[in-house]
Amino acid sequence: MDPVTKTVPLCVDCDGTLLRTDLLHEAVFLLVKSAPWKIMLLPWWLLKGKAYLKDRLAQLVSFSWGTLPFNDEVVALVREAKASGRTVVLTTASHHTQAQGIARHLNLFDDVLASDAQLNLCGRHKGNDLASRYGERGFDYIGNDRADLDVWSRARKGTVVSASDSLAHAARQVTDVERVITPPRPGFKTYLKGLRVHQWLKNLLVFVPLVAAHAWDSPDGVRAALLAFMAFSLCASAVYVLNDLVDLEADRRHVRKRNRPFASGLIPIWQGSLMVPVLLVGAFGLAALLPTGFVLVLAFYFCLTLAYSLVLKRRVIVDVLMLAGLYTLRVIAGGAATAIVPSFWLLAFSMFIFLSLAVVKRYSELLITLQQHKDQPAGRGYTVQDLPVLMSIGTGSGMVAVLVFALYINNPEITEIYSNPLWLWLVPPLLLYWVSRLWMKAHRGEVDDDPVVFAVRDWQSLLVVAISAVLFLMA
């Protein structure tokens, strides 16, 4: 590094530059999680100015700085500059309390310049402030946004952190650009992962009433079930995105969930905020083509999942009962879409088998927590001491589901549906094997914390499904 550069302060932006996220957007969803009723005040605060909005949010929410997704390449530049003896300044439009928290966590900055209740330190205001402190062309600046052009125009040299070629070109028109750091762009697969399209498999449950009633040869029924599947899938994706945005901090503490597109900062939070209403419009637009009963069930599903994401997922036992209920609600929705009333036997079996799966999910999460030598997973009400109890609940409900199926076969009305119902007696042993094996795998830590994903990837689970399907056809 040349002697002149050592005397020039390096000023670093925070949102989108030092961090692969935006603290204002993060703060909004932290508020959604901690005090959702206060969201109604956001427009009023914004009317008083962006600086006032940031100040109010800073008073209401707190961050866990170590979990935030830092831009490693920018942090390395800052660390190198600090080691060489340069003055390094964090200058950001984020609130000053948040900026100071970042600075304390990294312990790399000599000074912090940030927004307060009166001034939003962004764009022209930031450029004026830095020029008044260090002189025209008296500082270098690392930024990522078009608003930073007003800062680069006053800087000696600049570093652009952006995947936008047009921004880098515009920056070169106003300053000497030393380097361009190109963060990874979210591709099509990344967005599919953010929408959790693989979870759409759960929504195949809307076809269960159609299949159970042997009405799969009805074109209208199949069409209705397909529409219901798509509507439920879009609605579920909206909820998954919202859940990921609300649960960012907890996900970042999780060994696997930290790599999710929103938690890792790969997909910006503002894009997720747009996805939710778009997906919901699509879901209820498709639902409008189906009977009113289905629309009501879908709306009820959305309200329940919203309550689950914001509150109930942290309530012991209530959370797994809610998950089991949401699975069963898909079956009810399929019946509402196809005008087929699910039988008592189907609903009873669904509730118990899905309760077992829901408990597997929590059991696997707790087992990971135990392996990490922690007592409690982030955002959950369970502790590792609950593992034996959860196994008892999960295995017990799985066995009850098999019993319900056996009683269903013994039901006198079964002969009205199946001509050779004796074949169905081979299904309970298969179910007993599958439930027992699932829990054995879970106990060994070999089940992903989503049992549906495990089942789809497990050849023995798929074989059980295939053999059971053949037995139903033979019956």
C-alpha positions in Angstrom: 0.0 0.0 0.0 1.4 3.4 -1.0 2.1 6.0 1.7 -0.7 8.4 0.4 -3.4 5.7 0.7 -2.4 5.0 4.3 -3.3 8.5 5.2 -6.7 8.4 3.4 -9.7 7.2 5.6 -11.6 4.2 4.2 -15.3 4.8 4.6 -17.5 1.7 4.4 -21.3 1.4 3.9 -23.2 -1.2 5.9 -26.5 -2.4 4.3 -25.8 -4.4 1.2 -22.0 -3.7 1.5 -20.6 -4.8 4.8 -23.7 -6.9 5.3 -25.5 -9.0 2.7 -28.8 -7.7 4.1 -30.5 -4.4 5.1 -30.9 -3.6 8.8 -34.1 -1.6 8.2 -35.8 -4.5 6.5 -34.5 -6.9 9.2 -35.9 -4.6 11.9 -39.3 -4.5 10.3 -39.6 -8.3 10.5 -38.1 -8.4 14.0 -41.0 -6.2 14.9 -43.5 -8.5 13.1 -42.2 -11.3 15.3 -42.0 -9.5 18.6 -45.0 -7.1 18.4 -47.0 -7.8 15.3 -49.8 -5.4 16.4 -47.3 -2.4 16.1 -46.9 -3.0 12.3 -50.0 -0.8 11.8 -47.9 2.1 13.1 -45.2 1.8 10.3 -47.0 4.0 7.8 -47.5 6.7 10.4 -43.8 6.6 11.4 -42.8 6.7 7.7 -44.9 9.8 7.1 -42.7 11.5 9.7 -39.7 10.6 7.7 -37.4 7.6 7.1 -35.1 8.8 9.9 -37.9 8.8 12.4 -39.0 5.3 11.2 -35.5 3.9 11.8 -35.3 5.6 15.2 -38.6 4.1 16.3 -37.6 0.6 15.1 -34.2 0.9 16.8 -36.0 1.5 20.1 -38.2 -1.5 19.7 -36.0 -4.3 18.3 -32.6 -5.7 19.0 -30.2 -7.7 16.9 -27.9 -10.6 17.5 -24.9 -9.2 15.6 -23.0 -12.4 15.3 -25.7 -14.1 13.4 -26.0 -11.5 10.6 -24.7 -12.4 7.1 -21.5 -10.4 6.6 -19.9 -10.0 3.3 -16.6 -11.8 3.9 -14.8 -10.1 1.0 -15.6 -6.6 2.3 -14.8 -7.6 5.9 -11.4 -8.8 4.6 -10.8 -5.5 2.9 -11.6 -3.6 6.1 -9.4 -5.9 8.2 -6.5 -5.4 5.7 -6.9 -1.6 5.8 -7.1 -1.6 9.6 -3.9 -3.8 9.8 -2.1 -1.3 7.5 -2.8 1.6 9.9 -5.5 3.3 7.9 -8.4 5.0 9.6 -11.5 2.9 8.9 -15.0 4.5 9.3 -18.4 2.8 9.2 -20.7 5.2 7.5 -24.2 4.1 7.0 -27.9 5.1 6.7 -28.7 2.6 9.4 -29.6 3.9 12.9 -26.6 4.9 15.0 -27.3 2.3 17.7 -27.3 -0.5 15.1 -24.2 0.8 13.4 -22.4 1.0 16.8 -23.5 -2.6 17.5 -21.9 -3.8 14.2 -18.8 -1.8 15.0 -18.5 -3.3 18.5 -19.0 -6.8 17.1 -16.3 -6.5 14.4 -13.9 -4.3 16.5 -12.4 -2.9 13.2 -13.7 0.7 13.0 -12.2 3.9 14.3 -15.4 5.9 14.0 -19.1 5.4 13.2 -21.3 7.8 11.2 -24.9 6.9 11.0 -28.5 8.1 11.0 -30.4 9.5 14.0 -33.9 10.6 14.6 -33.5 13.7 12.5 -31.1 12.8 9.7 -31.2 9.8 7.3 -27.5 9.6 6.5 -27.8 8.5 2.9 -26.8 9.7 -0.6 -26.2 13.4 -0.8 -26.3 13.8 3.0 -23.6 11.2 3.4 -21.5 12.7 0.7 -21.7 16.2 2.2 -20.9 14.8 5.7 -17.8 12.9 4.6 -16.6 15.8 2.4 -16.9 18.2 5.3 -15.0 15.9 7.6 -12.2 14.7 5.3 -12.3 17.1 2.4 -13.2 16.7 -1.3 -11.5 13.6 -2.6 -10.1 13.1 0.9 -11.5 9.6 1.5 -12.1 6.3 -0.2 -15.6 4.8 -0.1 -17.1 1.3 -0.4 -20.8 1.2 -1.4 -23.3 -0.8 -3.2 -26.3 1.4 -4.3 -27.2 4.1 -6.8 -27.6 6.4 -3.8 -23.9 6.0 -3.2 -23.1 7.8 -6.5 -23.5 11.0 -4.5 -20.8 9.7 -2.2 -18.4 8.3 -4.8 -18.5 11.7 -6.6 -16.9 13.2 -3.5 -14.4 10.3 -2.9 -10.9 9.9 -4.0 -11.4 6.2 -4.9 -14.3 3.8 -4.7 -15.1 0.1 -4.4 -18.4 -1.1 -5.8 -20.1 -4.1 -4.2 -22.8 -5.0 -6.7 -23.6 -7.5 -9.4 -25.0 -4.6 -11.6 -22.6 -3.7 -14.5 -24.6 -0.4 -15.0 -23.9 0.7 -11.4 -20.2 0.0 -11.7 -20.1 1.9 -15.0 -22.0 4.9 -13.4 -19.5 4.9 -10.5 -16.6 5.0 -12.9 -18.0 8.2 -14.3 -17.7 10.0 -11.0 -14.6 8.5 -9.3 -11.7 6.2 -9.7 -13.1 2.7 -9.1 -10.4 0.5 -7.5 -12.3 -2.8 -7.6 -15.7 -4.3 -8.2 -16.9 -7.0 -5.8 -19.6 -9.0 -7.4 -21.8 -10.8 -4.8 -23.5 -14.0 -5.9 -26.7 -13.5 -7.9 -29.7 -15.6 -6.9 -30.6 -17.9 -9.7 -33.8 -19.7 -10.7 -33.0 -22.6 -8.4 -32.4 -20.2 -5.5 -35.8 -18.7 -5.9 -37.4 -22.2 -6.0 -35.5 -23.0 -2.8 -36.8 -19.8 -1.3 -40.4 -20.8 -2.2 -39.7 -24.3 -0.9 -41.2 -25.9 -3.9 -40.1 -29.3 -2.6 -42.6 -28.8 0.2 -45.4 -28.8 -2.4 -45.4 -32.6 -2.1 -47.3 -32.1 1.2 -50.1 -30.6 -0.8 -50.7 -33.8 -2.7 -52.9 -34.6 0.3 -55.7 -32.7 -1.4 -56.0 -35.6 -3.8 -56.6 -38.1 -0.9 -60.4 -37.7 -0.7 -60.6 -38.2 -4.5 -58.6 -41.3 -4.3 -60.2 -42.7 -1.2 -63.7 -42.3 -2.8 -62.4 -44.1 -5.9 -63.4 -41.0 -8.0 -60.1 -40.6 -9.8 -61.9 -41.2 -13.1 -63.9 -38.0 -12.8 -62.5 -35.3 -15.0 -64.2 -32.6 -13.0 -62.9 -34.0 -9.8 -59.3 -34.3 -11.1 -59.5 -30.7 -12.4 -60.8 -29.4 -9.1 -58.1 -31.3 -7.2 -55.4 -29.9 -9.5 -56.6 -26.4 -8.9 -56.7 -27.0 -5.2 -53.2 -28.4 -5.3 -51.8 -25.3 -7.1 -53.8 -22.9 -4.8 -52.6 -24.6 -1.7 -49.0 -24.7 -3.0 -48.9 -21.0 -3.7 -50.5 -20.2 -0.4 -48.0 -22.5 1.4 -45.1 -20.8 -0.4 -46.3 -17.4 0.7 -46.4 -18.6 4.3 -43.0 -20.3 4.0 -41.5 -17.0 2.7 -43.1 -15.0 5.5 -42.0 -17.5 8.1 -38.4 -17.3 6.8 -38.5 -13.5 7.0 -39.9 -13.6 10.5 -37.5 -16.3 11.7 -34.2 -14.9 10.2 -32.3 -14.8 13.4 -33.4 -18.3 14.6 -32.6 -19.8 11.2 -29.1 -18.3 11.2 -28.4 -20.1 14.5 -29.4 -23.4 12.9 -26.8 -25.6 11.4 -28.8 -26.2 8.2 -31.3 -23.4 8.0 -28.6 -20.8 8.0 -28.1 -21.6 4.3 -31.6 -20.8 3.3 -31.8 -18.0 0.7 -33.2 -15.3 3.0 -31.2 -16.2 6.1 -27.9 -16.2 4.1 -28.8 -12.9 2.4 -28.8 -14.5 -1.1 -32.3 -13.3 -1.8 -32.9 -9.7 -0.5 -35.6 -9.3 2.1 -37.5 -6.7 0.0 -37.9 -9.3 -2.7 -39.4 -11.7 -0.2 -41.8 -8.9 1.0 -43.1 -8.7 -2.6 -43.3 -12.4 -3.1 -45.8 -12.9 -0.2 -48.7 -10.7 -1.6 -48.1 -11.9 -5.2 -48.3 -15.6 -4.1 -51.4 -14.9 -2.1 -53.1 -13.2 -5.0 -52.3 -16.2 -7.2 -53.5 -18.7 -4.5 -56.9 -17.0 -3.9 -57.3 -16.3 -7.6 -57.2 -20.0 -8.3 -59.3 -20.7 -5.3 -62.0 -18.5 -6.7 -62.5 -21.0 -9.5 -63.5 -23.6 -6.8 -66.4 -23.9 -4.4 -66.7 -21.3 -1.7 -66.0 -24.0 0.9 -62.5 -24.5 -0.4 -61.9 -20.7 -0.4 -62.9 -20.7 3.3 -60.7 -23.7 4.2 -57.7 -22.0 2.3 -58.3 -18.8 4.2 -58.5 -20.7 7.5 -55.3 -22.5 6.6 -53.5 -19.2 5.9 -54.7 -17.7 9.3 -53.6 -20.8 11.2 -50.2 -20.9 9.6 -49.8 -17.2 10.3 -50.6 -17.8 13.9 -48.2 -20.7 13.9 -45.4 -18.7 12.4 -45.8 -15.7 14.8 -46.8 -17.3 18.1 -47.7 -21.0 18.2 -44.5 -22.5 17.0 -42.9 -21.5 20.3 -45.6 -23.2 22.4 -44.8 -26.7 23.6 -47.1 -29.5 22.3 -49.4 -26.8 20.8 -47.0 -26.5 17.9 -47.0 -30.2 16.9 -50.8 -30.4 17.3 -51.0 -27.4 15.0 -48.7 -29.0 12.4 -50.7 -32.2 12.5 -53.9 -30.1 12.1 -52.4 -28.3 9.1 -51.6 -31.6 7.4 -55.2 -32.8 8.0 -56.6 -29.5 6.8 -55.1 -30.2 3.4 -57.2 -33.4 3.3 -60.3 -31.4 4.3 -59.5 -28.8 1.6 -59.3 -31.6 -1.0 -62.8 -32.7 0.0 -64.1 -29.2 -0.2 -62.7 -28.7 -3.7 -64.1 -32.0 -5.1 -67.4 -32.0 -3.1 -66.3 -35.2 -1.4 -66.8 -35.4 2.3 -63.8 -37.1 4.0 -64.8 -40.1 6.1 -64.3 -40.2 9.9 -61.7 -43.0 9.3 -59.7 -40.9 6.9 -59.6 -37.8 9.2 -58.8 -39.9 12.3 -55.9 -41.7 10.5 -54.6 -38.4 9.2 -54.6 -36.7 12.5 -52.6 -39.4 14.3 -50.1 -40.2 11.5 -49.4 -36.5 10.9 -49.0 -35.9 14.7 -46.3 -38.6 14.6 -44.6 -36.9 11.7 -44.8 -33.5 13.4 -43.2 -34.9 16.5 -40.5 -36.5 14.4 -39.7 -33.0 13.1 -39.3 -31.5 16.6 -37.4 -34.6 17.9 -34.9 -34.3 15.1 -34.4 -30.6 15.8 -33.8 -31.3 19.5 -31.3 -34.1 18.6 -29.3 -31.7 16.5 -29.4 -29.3 19.5 -28.1 -32.0 21.8 -25.3 -32.8 19.4 -24.3 -29.2 19.4 -24.1 -29.3 23.2 -26.9 -26.8 23.6 -30.0 -27.1 25.8 -32.7 -25.5 23.6 -33.1 -24.8 19.9 -33.6 -21.2 18.9 -37.2 -20.2 18.7 -38.6 -23.3 20.2 -40.1 -24.1 23.6 -38.5 -27.6 24.0 -35.3 -28.6 25.8 -33.2 -31.6 25.2 -34.7 -33.2 28.4 -37.9 -33.5 26.4 -36.5 -36.0 23.9 -37.8 -39.2 25.7 -41.3 -37.6 26.1 -41.4 -36.6 22.4 -40.4 -40.1 21.3 -43.3 -41.6 23.4 -45.8 -39.2 22.0 -44.6 -39.7 18.4 -44.3 -43.5 18.4 -47.6 -43.8 20.3 -49.5 -41.6 17.8 -48.0 -43.5 14.9 -49.2 -46.8 16.4 -52.7 -45.4 17.0 -52.8 -44.4 13.3 -52.1 -48.0 12.3 -54.8 -49.2 14.8 -57.3 -46.8 13.2 -56.5 -48.2 9.8 -57.0 -51.8 11.1 -60.4 -50.8 12.6 -61.3 -49.2 9.2 -60.6 -52.5 7.4 -62.8 -54.3 10.0 -65.6 -51.8 9.3 -68.7 -53.6 7.8 -69.1 -50.9 5.2 -65.7 -51.7 3.7 -67.3 -54.3 1.4 -69.3 -51.6 -0.3 -66.0 -50.0 -1.4 -63.7 -52.9 -2.0 -64.5 -56.3 -3.5 -61.5 -58.1 -2.0 -60.8 -56.2 1.3 -58.7 -59.0 2.8 -55.8 -57.7 0.7 -55.8 -54.5 2.9 -54.8 -56.5 5.9 -51.3 -56.5 4.5 -51.1 -52.7 4.7 -51.0 -52.5 8.6 -47.8 -54.5 8.8 -46.2 -52.2 6.2 -47.3 -49.2 8.2 -46.0 -50.7 11.4 -42.7 -51.3 9.8 -42.5 -47.8 8.3 -43.5 -45.9 11.5 -41.1 -48.0 13.6 -38.2 -47.6 11.1 -38.9 -43.8 10.9 -38.6 -43.4 14.6 -35.5 -45.7 14.8 -33.9 -43.5 12.1 -34.9 -40.4 14.0 -33.4 -41.7 17.2 -30.1 -42.4 15.4 -30.1 -38.8 14.0 -30.5 -40.0 10.5 -33.8 -38.2 9.7 -33.7 -34.6 8.3 -35.7 -32.2 10.5 -38.4 -32.5 7.8 -39.7 -36.1 7.7 -41.5 -35.5 4.4 -38.2 -34.7 2.7 -36.7 -37.8 4.3 -39.6 -40.0 3.1 -39.3 -38.8 -0.5 -35.6 -39.5 -0.5 -35.8 -42.8 1.3 -36.2 -45.8 -1.1 -37.7 -48.0 1.6 -40.4 -45.4 2.3 -41.2 -45.2 -1.4 -41.3 -49.0 -1.6 -43.8 -49.1 1.2 -46.0 -46.6 -0.6 -45.7 -48.5 -3.9 -46.6 -51.9 -2.3 -49.5 -50.3 -0.4 -50.8 -48.8 -3.6 -50.7 -52.2 -5.3 -52.6 -53.7 -2.4 -55.3 -51.1 -2.6 -55.7 -51.8 -6.3 -55.9 -55.6 -5.7 -58.5 -55.0 -3.0 
